[in-house]
Amino acid sequence: MIPVKQMSLVGFMQAGNATVYAGSWRHPATEHGFLKASYYEKLGRTLEEGCFDMMFFDDRLAMPGIYGGSVAEAVRYGARPVKLDLSIVLGVIAGATRSIGLGATYSTTYYSPFHVARTFATLDHLTGGRAAWNVVTSVNDSEAQNYGVDQVLDHDARYDRADEFLEATTGLWDSWEDDALVLDRANGIFADPAKVHELNYDGAWFKVRGPLTVPRTPQGRPVLLQAGSSGRGRDFAARWAEVIFTGDPSIEVARTHFKDQKERIAQDGRDPDSVKMLPMAYTVLGESTAQAQQREQMFLHDFVDPMASLTLLSELMNYDFSGLALDTPITDELIESVSGIRGLVQNLRAHIGGTVTLADLAGHRATLLQGPRFVGTGAEVADQMEEWFETEACDGFVIAATHSPGAYEDIVRLVVPELQRRGVFRDRYTGATLRENLGLVRPECGAHG
Ligand SMILES: Cc1cc2nc3c(=O)[nH]c(=O)nc-3n(C[C@H](O)[C@H](O)[C@H](O)COP(=O)(O)O)c2cc1C
């Protein structure tokens, strides 16, 4: 019997020198094509061949520069100092693919609603309905300092601002009604002015007149992605997100998170099944179990530099760890003094157990990061993914790469056919848009003006 439910698969991509795993650039099979269009085109084609729902690119608007107050370590060790402009990267991939969804991360703290609404509406039109926006509030002072402010806003204020940002952006996307374009050559009527509305959004953070300069898009609105893990972040995701990324290190943590987040979605009056929760996961594959395990050891030990780990940890936590000895215990007080992604440390502490030191944290950040690692042959990895999927730990995965593009080529060649054979993953795209492929409804156009 074919299960009704199918998992969603998303590629967790980086437009830079390393994957989310900072040591990936040192992997012998990594291609250093990150400054070439052909590299991104190839990634797009590979994931589309594997019928992935989407590839989404993460972003941060600064080099990691919190550790020791300098970017030197990030540059020296390649701890993700390179980040290309994502709208252009997605435009390149759009031309090389036909069906795969294309997501990019844009910050509600440093960009403006009109700019973001226009970028994603344009992408949605030019890709025939494949655009998605990963909504982030940004995490650290290095980003703030690239945008003219000394410090990142307080955590909850960032989310208050993001709520307004989304109200304004969705309003702009709806500022043209679906049938506003007339294109009547004979009578010289281009569009119906009664169906194109000013927004006149007037909030505490934003004032936006509108209308948008882009008509309503194939998906109505681009798909909204989000990854809030704090209580405030989960509430924000419950209100807005259609795909939620999580960083849960174990299946138990993931199940609790899944239940909590779906309850919050229901409390917000939305259908919990209409929102996909996707934990980030690494896959380490081999032709045999032994080969996969050997590759895992290489991934865990050979390319990880502790300095790169601490650099990234400082970036994510917005906390300069350079003044602390490696055997410093990570206490509640220390976590309280961190303004970045606290949930990451809390989760890792719970996962490791006992007294957790900075060295433990750095080791986990470098290797495990936030998510699980599925290791084995194609069938073994498919077993592990199915277990998460079938036991309400997730609706699918956002797949991070140990090396690129090889890790994606491996999953497409070895795992995807297994999942397809088991009926838990598509063997072709059936929808015309990303929304349709994800099983999401096209939002009604709200009344504005
Ligand atoms: C899979 C995944 C991808 C993420 N991508 C980004 C990103 O590209 N840029 C960013 O600033 N934050 C990113 N984050 C962090 C989240 O946006 C968020 O800040 C974090 O999960 C902490 O949530 P909180 O702000 O509610 O505490 C990501 C998180 C996860 C789990």
The ligand as a Tripos MOL2 file, in Angstrom:
@<TRIPOS>MOLECULE
LIG
   31    33     1     0     0
SMALL
NO_CHARGES

@<TRIPOS>ATOM
      1 C1         18.2740   24.7470    9.1170 C.3       1 LIG1
      2 C2         18.4610   26.1410    9.6320 C.ar      1 LIG1
      3 C3         18.8590   27.1490    8.7730 C.ar      1 LIG1
      4 C4         19.0680   28.4430    9.2240 C.ar      1 LIG1
      5 N1         19.4990   29.3980    8.3580 N.ar      1 LIG1
      6 C5         19.7920   30.6430    8.8130 C.ar      1 LIG1
      7 C6         20.3350   31.6150    7.9390 C.ar      1 LIG1
      8 O1         20.5360   31.3830    6.7630 O.2       1 LIG1
      9 N2         20.6540   32.8310    8.4530 N.ar      1 LIG1
     10 C7         20.4440   33.1530    9.7810 C.ar      1 LIG1
     11 O2         20.7300   34.2920   10.1740 O.2       1 LIG1
     12 N3         19.9020   32.2500   10.6210 N.ar      1 LIG1
     13 C8         19.6020   30.9990   10.1800 C.ar      1 LIG1
     14 N4         19.1040   30.0630   11.0360 N.ar      1 LIG1
     15 C9         18.8360   30.4650   12.4400 C.3       1 LIG1
     16 C10        17.3730   30.8100   12.6570 C.3       1 LIG1
     17 O3         16.9450   31.8130   11.7730 O.3       1 LIG1
     18 C11        17.1080   31.2340   14.0920 C.3       1 LIG1
     19 O4         17.7950   32.4140   14.3940 O.3       1 LIG1
     20 C12        17.5280   30.1900   15.0510 C.3       1 LIG1
     21 O5         16.9180   28.9770   14.7400 O.3       1 LIG1
     22 C13        17.2480   30.6040   16.5060 C.3       1 LIG1
     23 O6         15.8960   30.8460   16.7120 O.3       1 LIG1
     24 P1         15.4570   31.9910   17.6770 P.3       1 LIG1
     25 O7         15.9070   33.2700   17.0250 O.co2     1 LIG1
     26 O8         13.9590   31.8690   17.7650 O.co2     1 LIG1
     27 O9         16.1530   31.7590   18.9750 O.co2     1 LIG1
     28 C14        18.8520   28.7570   10.6020 C.ar      1 LIG1
     29 C15        18.4410   27.7470   11.4810 C.ar      1 LIG1
     30 C16        18.2500   26.4420   11.0120 C.ar      1 LIG1
     31 C17        17.8070   25.3940   11.9940 C.3       1 LIG1
@<TRIPOS>BOND
     1     1     2 1
     2     2     3 ar
     3     2    30 ar
     4     3     4 ar
     5     4     5 ar
     6     4    28 ar
     7     5     6 ar
     8     6     7 ar
     9     6    13 1
    10     7     8 2
    11     7     9 ar
    12     9    10 ar
    13    10    11 2
    14    10    12 ar
    15    12    13 ar
    16    13    14 ar
    17    14    15 1
    18    14    28 ar
    19    15    16 1
    20    16    17 1
    21    16    18 1
    22    18    19 1
    23    18    20 1
    24    20    21 1
    25    20    22 1
    26    22    23 1
    27    23    24 1
    28    24    25 2
    29    24    26 1
    30    24    27 1
    31    28    29 ar
    32    29    30 ar
    33    30    31 1
@<TRIPOS>SUBSTRUCTURE
     1 LIG1         1 GROUP 0 **** ****
